[in-house]
Amino acid sequence: MNTLLTNDLDIAKVREEFPILSRQVHGKPLVFLDNGASSQMPRSVQERIRLYHSNEHANVHRGVHYLSQTATDSYEKARVTVQNFIHAKHEEEIIWTSGTTDAINTVAASLAQFYFKEGDEILLTEMEHHANIVSWQIHAVSKGVKIKVIPVLDNGELDLDAFENLLTDKVKLVSLVHISNVLGTVNPVKFVIDRAHEKGIPVLVDGAQSTPHSKIDVQHLDCDFFVFSAHKMYGPTGVGVLYGKKEWLSKMPPVRGGGDMIMEVSFEKTTYNELPYKFEAGTPNISGAIGLGAAIEFIQSIGLEKMAAHEHDLLVYATSIIEPMQGISILGTAKEKASIISLIMDEIHPHDVGTILDMEGIAVRAGHHCAQPLMTRFGIPATSRASFAVYNTKEEIDALVQGLLKVQQIFA
Ligand code: C6P
């Protein structure tokens, strides 16, 4: 942990970029600690989206007119920004989707058409978000494919011995989360990818929670697919990315038909467009893609390392205060952990915790976090989760702690 880097960061100045942070909720200053669900959007991203609507709006790839070309240029420029952000080798490896969920469904539906055979296995982990479970159930299990699950240890780390045993010749895909949205565990994805590749097995990485907090280099990771959403990294909702290696995307059939994804159509036969358009049927979320480009530029203007260092500082600070508190336990204590804290309060339901904190102006998420199998693993229905972003402060963590004490007083 480099505290110098953290000190380098002027959080007050960063906060000024987020107008929403100065509003009040229930008469109290907003303390926004639900960044794992959706982070807030800085002025620069809002302004870029507004500029698109006020000055550039037109459909892309369709018109010869000036505005359509301007919109196309901005939209394709954002694709290159994403390519550079995750260090993809080729621009056409970046497919726009509506988010992580859509991206996983696209891969699952496409692989189910030509790749999986009856008796094949897909290896997931016990800490997956529903998006990385149900997509495979819908698209692959109906083809006779079985889902096998890598267990999670008590501290929230993956059981890597079990992983090695489960990685048999029957496995045709490993799909795992990079950073757990509940436990904060940073999974050793490079290790998993290398082991899987030794057996010729492709790997999909769910980067929904990692892109806002860690540098991603898909070429170094060597993952076959990497998916993420804009709204968790200071961008707009309804847009995300499917990165796939060109070798895979070229041989994968499209799963949605419509405009822009075709080369030639007749009632007898249709030929598909080249990558990436083959997977982008219909009018896309143009302002969303441009907004994601602006969100990446915002992140780069601060520097991902500085952001990660500050968030790590917040995690260490919050953990040091909350861990010793009577009647509260933290779910997920992995050695490699991102800035997510899931709390369990003795005899108090997380929804009550969330509601009382809300009355104090503090936004946390309460629930199963779309990870019910993980809840089952730990024998709990839900947790209260605080997740930090670059604009959060130690004072806000102090407010959270005061809020938790108030919850305890109310239930005492
Ligand atoms: N997790 C959370 O509060 P979408 O909804 O498609 O943008 O992202 C789905 C998703 C997939 N994988 C992981 C690891 C995620 O955290 C999420 C979204 C939110 O934790 C909403 S449930």
Residues whose N, C-alpha, C, O or C-beta is under 5 A from the ligand:
A	BS01	C6P	G36 A37 G99 T100 T101 D102 H129 A131 V177 I179 N181 D206 A208 Q209 S229 H369 C370
